Amino acid sequence: MTFLTISRLEKSFGANRVVKDFNLEVEKGEFISLLGPSGCGKTTVLRMVAGFELPSAGRITIAGKDVSRLRPNHRNIGMVFQAYALFPNLTVAQNVGFGLKVKGAPAREIAARVAEMLALIGLPEMGERYPYQLSGGQQQRVALARALAPKPQVLLLDEPLSALDAKVRVSLRNEIRAIQRELGITTIFVTHDQEEALSMSDRIVVMHQGVADQVGTPFDIYNRPATRFVAGFVGTLNTLTAQVIDPASGHVRVGGSDLVLGRALPGGEVVLGLRPEMLRLGAEPGMASLTGTITELDFLGSVIRLRLDLGDQRLAVDLFNTTRATPPRVGDSVTLALDPADALVIGA
Ligand code: ATP
């Protein structure tokens, strides 16, 4: 059953329409990411769900109840922000217990819940510390515990990892997801980091200029992008112009190579999107092939990144490193195999 629904949501600041006809249905316990570039409106959507902004139009319901016009403290929502928003003059335990204290919960109940939350975030001994005595990652875990302590119906995370260094970010990513799963709490996570969105989410909403371009699983968003924007924003994509030789069979010519995509295409020219990791060195039976000359080669350890000249176009290719094959060299003329089903047609 749909737990949280956002329908026809709109937000304008003056003449600036920053959220346009935004629709989303979230299942109970789902982890949803709003992913998009800076300024696309993802924070504004989150702030409307939280109640910090009122919609210009549209409706938000949680557990069947219209909350669109409720104050934030009446929505039963927990929120974690990008910057550490802990109260600096309160201890960790007081921070975590804050929401319950405001609600007038008895001291014994607060203490028990605080202990439970500190254990959940892996900081059971840190209740008496002050925020300045914690690392950035620890502070964000405390912020998470504070948001979860009052048992909210929905957890909202506004780029909670972006101020942390890379290593902490990855470990906290996994921790947040594990805690979210354990509690089964419905979560909306705002990020501009595609790797975060791909690795953490049940589903991703890719936003672009106030519009949800695509809603789908990480697998779908990456492998079956619905728009050219999604294809280019999530992952690396080569875009190649191809001349259509036979629209019915999808026979195209790209930089001197002939590919048969096996699906109908419009006539004239199309734009193909090829992910670098979808090409392999050498011809393969049943596969399409492209030929070109290697102009650059970066050995990155697990991956060998090539740049190829296809005549009139360039192509980036990622090969898996293997000790069994001799790596190619700059200047080599090579053939690459491609499953025609992997080629995206992203424009005509
Ligand atoms: P970022 O990742 O940079 O935060 P975002 O996708 O979250 O980007 P929003 O913060 O939602 O984007 O902002 C969307 C647009 O709305 C931006 O153009 C921003 O300048 C504008 N905006 C946001 N809040 C206000 C406000 N209170 N008054 C006027 N304009 C605003």
Boltz pocket constraint, residues with backbone or C-beta under 6 A from the ligand:
constraints:
  - pocket:
      binder: B
      contacts: [[A, 13], [A, 18], [A, 36], [A, 37], [A, 38], [A, 39], [A, 40], [A, 41], [A, 42], [A, 43], [A, 44], [A, 45], [A, 192]]
      max_distance: 6.0
